[in-house]
């Protein structure tokens, strides 16, 4: 009975490790595909242009 519990616990630990590695690798690969453009904030000059003063 004790060896069965140990065997089940070992399989659960292995399954959790495999799922964790799979989730981390999927997250890394998904982030690589979407981050081709650099993530930069627009400067204050380009984001908030004031209208030209009227004469």
Residue, then its C-alpha position, 0 to 999 in steps of 0.5 A: x500500500x505504501x509503495x502504491x502511494x509513493x508511485x502515485x505521488x511520483x507520477x503526480x510530481x512528474x505530471x506537474x513538472x511537465x505541465x509547468x515546463x510546457x506552460x512556461x515554454x508556451x508563454x515564452x514562445x507566444x511572447x516571442x511571436x507577438x513582440x516583434x515590434x519594440x515596446x516603446x512608449x511614444x514621446x510626449x511630442x508625438x502623442x500630444x500635439x497641440x493645434x496650430x494657433x489661429x491668426 
